Amino acid sequence: MALSAVLPFCCFCRRVMKFIRIVWLLAWCLGFFSLSKGWAEEIKGLWVVKDALYSPAGITRMITSAVENGFNTILVQVRARGDSYYRSNVVPKGEAIGGAPGEFDPLYLVVEQGHRAGLQVHAWINLYIVWSSPRPPGSKDHIFYQHPDWFVTADSVQNVFASEDIEGIYLSPALPGVRQHLLEVVREIVDKYEVDGIHLDYVRYPGIRLDYNLAARTCFMQEYGVDPLSITRSSGRINKFFGTTGIADLSRKWSQWRAEQVTALVRSIHELITQRHEGMKLSAAVKPDIYEAYYRYGQDWVRWANEGIIDFVIPMAYSNDTKLVVRQIRRALEAVGPERLYAGIGTYNQPLSETIKQIGLIRTLGTKGFFLFSYNSLQEDRESFERLRQHLSDGDPAD
């Protein structure tokens, strides 16, 4: 009698335990697939310098390498120095492909092959910088010849380009003509090509001692009643008139005004893209030090991200000092959050083992992806890509 009473209870217990195991297994599977999905959505990107676009074979090799080694996004340099690596009616063709057959269109091939291979393709555009070679451009259609009045100007006659390590000739962000020209450059690309995004680079001033273009100075004078050049030089007369506090306040206003000129272009590009191509992303490569970016380069990228006029920023933390890289990315995350930021890490200036270590560490900060600079430096050594693939597979932490 007692045994007959116990047996139904035991059967009930077994059914309960079986149910619990099934529930636990389902929960584990859901958790596993959720985690896998999270890693699968991690952005693993490459900056691709224009050299990789000089021939159809080079483009195919680049696409193949990116896919085989686990990357899912490429930023392809199609405007380097006021030129185009695509078919343009606005700017001249890049000199490196000047002798290529007329039908050769690097950006078209990258988009076609990249999308077929499952890659996200973003057109990387160097904005304000337009030339950096000691010799002038070959094409007379280049903006170098068409609008020398648009160039930034230093605060003195000395060679500021050499003294401040300026990369080359920049257009003045303050000039309406410059802004309109650059909008036309972007408009042509987004209307002609099915790119997934526009990636802005050199979206800044070249240094703190520029720009004192006469037109820029005039605009500031109309708003604040003082020539910004006199603020920089701080002559005895202006110091006496404004006082130390007044000069400091004007200096802050000058920094703010410079930054606003760059922000105005970013905002205009954002409006252009959202009005014409819903879903297309806008991003920017930015200086990793927030303070320096704003005051030295007029690059207020924290504001861009937080206002939503840019989809994501990539701080270029290209240092072989891993502690500095982690510190810069951590501060950037604190400023804009993980939804609008990916880490930019160098490969050209350090051992691959250090690059891998940096990726592992920035993953622990909560970033949702990274971009490596650059494909070109990695492809010089095939073993580099193979080692990256081994270490950076989904969910695999760096050594």
Order of alpha helices (4+ residues) and beta strands (2+ residues): alpha-beta-alpha-beta-alpha-beta-beta-alpha-alpha-beta-alpha-beta-alpha-alpha-alpha-beta-alpha-alpha-beta-alpha-beta-alpha-beta-alpha-alpha
